[in-house]
Amino acid sequence: MTEKVNIIIADDHQMVIDGLKSMLASDGRYVVVAEAGNGQIAYEHISADPGHFSILLTDISMPLLTGTQLCRMVKSGYPHIQVLILSMYNNAAAVKEAVMAEADGYILKNSGRKELLQALHRIADGGTYFSQDIVPIIYNQYQKQKVQDEQLSRLTAREKEVLSLIVKEMTSEEIADKLFISKKTVDNHRQNLLEKTHSKSTVGLVKFAIKTGLE
C-alpha cells in the first residue's frame, strides 16, 4: 500500500483551500491534515509537530509571512518537509525569490488538478516540479546571472574595491584617500570599470554593482 503523505495548506483565501482539498480528496495518497489562513499560523502548526507533515502547499502572497518567507523558515528548520508554492505570479522576481528560498516546486494557480497531482507526486518522491510556464523564466534568470558572474570575474580585486566605494557615492578624491592611491589611479580604475561593464556613466556602474550583488 502507498504510504500516506500528510499535507498542510497555507492560503489566505478559504475558497482556494477548499478547492485544493476537493482536488486532493479523490487521491488516497494525500491527506490534508492542517490548514492555515496565513504564513505565521502555518509555521506555528509545523513547528509544533514537524514530524507530522511531509509537504507544505502554500500561496506565495499572504499576510504576516509570505509563502517564500515561510518556505525559507521551514527549509531552514525542517528540511524534510517539501514545499510546493502556488502563485498567480509568473514574473521573474517571484520565481527567483521562490528558488532562492529553496522551494521544491512552483506552479501557477490556474493549473488544473492534473498538474497539481503531477507536481505533488514528483515532490513526494523527492524530486522537484516547476510549471512549464516557469521553466523559461528560471533558465533566463540562470543565463542572466551567468553573464553577470562572467562580467564580475573580469574585474580585478582593486577594481571591485573602487566600484563598491563608487556605489557609496564617494568622489575620486575620497576614494584615493581611503585606498592610499592617487586620484589619477582612481580615474584610471573608473575608466577600466566603464569599459569592462559596458557602462556609460557612474549611474551605469551603480546599476551593474546592484545587479551583480557587489553593492
C-alpha positions in Angstrom: 0.0 0.0 0.0 1.3 3.5 -0.9 2.4 5.5 2.2 0.2 8.4 3.1 1.6 11.9 2.5 0.5 14.5 5.1 -0.1 17.9 3.7 -0.6 21.3 5.3 -2.2 24.0 3.1 -1.5 27.7 3.7 -3.6 30.3 1.8 -5.4 33.4 2.9 -8.4 32.6 0.8 -10.6 29.8 2.3 -12.1 29.2 -1.2 -8.7 28.2 -2.5 -8.1 25.9 0.4 -11.4 24.2 0.0 -10.8 23.9 -3.8 -7.4 22.3 -3.2 -8.8 19.9 -0.6 -11.5 18.9 -3.0 -9.0 18.2 -5.8 -6.9 16.1 -3.4 -9.8 14.2 -1.9 -10.0 11.7 -4.8 -6.4 10.7 -4.5 -5.9 8.4 -1.5 -2.2 9.1 -1.2 -2.6 12.7 0.1 -4.1 13.7 3.4 -4.7 17.3 4.3 -4.0 17.3 8.0 -3.9 21.0 8.6 -4.7 24.4 7.0 -3.8 28.0 7.8 -5.0 31.4 6.6 -1.6 33.0 6.8 2.1 32.0 6.9 2.5 32.7 10.6 -0.2 30.2 11.6 1.2 27.7 9.2 4.6 27.9 10.7 3.2 27.5 14.2 1.4 24.3 13.1 4.6 23.0 11.6 6.9 23.9 14.4 4.5 22.4 17.0 4.8 19.0 15.4 7.2 19.0 12.4 7.3 15.2 12.0 3.6 15.2 11.3 4.0 17.0 7.9 5.5 15.8 4.6 4.5 18.6 2.3 3.7 22.3 2.7 1.4 23.6 -0.1 1.5 27.4 0.2 0.3 30.5 -1.6 3.2 33.0 -2.3 1.3 36.1 -1.3 0.0 36.0 2.3 -0.2 38.3 5.3 2.3 38.1 8.3 4.6 35.7 6.4 4.7 35.4 2.7 5.0 32.0 1.1 8.6 32.4 0.3 9.4 33.6 3.8 7.5 30.6 5.2 9.4 28.4 2.8 12.7 29.7 3.8 11.9 29.2 7.5 10.6 25.7 7.0 13.6 24.6 4.9 16.0 26.1 7.4 14.4 24.4 10.4 12.7 21.3 9.0 14.4 20.4 5.7 12.5 17.1 5.4 9.3 19.0 4.6 8.9 19.5 0.9 7.4 22.9 -0.3 5.2 23.4 -3.3 4.4 27.1 -3.9 1.2 28.1 -5.6 1.1 31.5 -7.2 -0.7 33.8 -9.6 2.6 35.4 -10.5 4.8 34.1 -13.3 7.2 37.0 -13.3 11.0 36.6 -12.9 11.2 38.3 -9.5 8.6 36.0 -7.8 10.1 32.8 -9.3 13.7 33.8 -8.4 12.6 34.5 -4.8 11.0 31.1 -4.6 14.0 29.3 -6.0 16.3 31.3 -3.6 14.0 30.1 -0.7 14.7 26.5 -1.8 11.1 25.7 -2.8 10.8 22.2 -4.3 8.2 23.3 -6.8 6.3 26.2 -8.2 3.0 26.0 -10.1 0.5 28.7 -11.1 -2.9 28.9 -9.6 -4.6 28.5 -13.0 -3.1 25.0 -13.1 -5.6 22.2 -13.1 -6.0 19.1 -10.8 -3.8 17.0 -13.2 -0.8 19.3 -12.9 -1.2 19.8 -9.1 -1.1 16.0 -8.6 1.8 15.7 -11.0 3.7 18.2 -9.0 2.9 16.6 -5.7 3.8 13.1 -7.0 7.2 14.4 -8.1 7.9 16.3 -4.9 6.7 13.5 -2.6 9.1 11.2 -4.4 12.0 13.5 -3.7 12.1 15.4 -6.9 11.2 19.0 -8.0 8.5 20.4 -10.2 8.2 23.7 -11.9 5.3 24.6 -14.3 6.2 24.7 -18.0 5.4 28.4 -17.9 8.0 28.8 -15.2 10.9 26.9 -16.7 11.9 29.5 -19.3 11.9 32.2 -16.5 14.3 30.1 -14.4 16.5 29.4 -17.5 16.6 33.1 -18.4 17.5 34.0 -14.8 20.3 31.5 -14.8 21.6 32.8 -18.1 21.5 36.4 -16.9 23.2 35.5 -13.7 25.9 33.6 -15.6 26.6 36.7 -17.8 26.8 38.9 -14.7 29.1 36.5 -13.0 31.4 36.4 -16.0 31.4 40.2 -16.1 32.2 40.4 -12.4 35.0 37.9 -12.8 36.7 40.2 -15.3 37.2 42.9 -12.6 40.4 42.9 -10.5 40.2 43.0 -6.7 41.1 46.6 -6.7 38.5 47.5 -9.4 35.8 45.8 -7.3 37.0 47.8 -4.3 36.8 51.0 -6.2 33.4 50.1 -7.6 32.0 49.4 -4.1 33.1 52.8 -3.0 31.6 54.5 -6.1 28.3 52.9 -5.1 28.7 54.6 -1.7 28.8 57.9 -3.7 32.4 58.7 -2.8 34.3 61.0 -5.1 37.6 60.1 -6.8 39.4 62.2 -4.2 37.7 60.4 -1.3 38.4 57.0 -2.8 42.0 57.9 -3.4 42.4 59.0 0.3 40.7 55.9 1.6 42.7 53.5 -0.6 46.0 55.4 -0.3 46.4 55.8 -4.0 46.4 58.8 -6.3 43.3 60.4 -7.9 44.8 59.6 -11.3 44.9 55.9 -10.4 41.3 56.1 -9.3 40.3 57.7 -12.5 42.1 55.0 -14.4 40.2 52.4 -12.5 36.9 54.3 -13.2 37.7 54.2 -16.9 38.5 50.5 -16.9 35.3 49.8 -15.0 33.2 51.7 -17.5 34.8 49.7 -20.4 34.6 46.3 -18.6 31.0 46.7 -17.5 29.9 48.3 -20.8 28.6 51.3 -18.8 28.3 54.9 -20.0 28.3 56.7 -16.6 28.6 56.3 -12.9 24.9 55.5 -12.8 25.6 52.6 -15.1 28.3 51.4 -12.7 26.0 51.6 -9.8 23.3 49.6 -11.7 25.9 47.0 -12.6 27.0 46.7 -8.9 23.4 46.2 -7.8 22.7 43.6 -10.4 25.8 41.6 -9.6 25.3 41.9 -5.9 28.6 43.8 -5.4 26.9 46.8 -3.6 
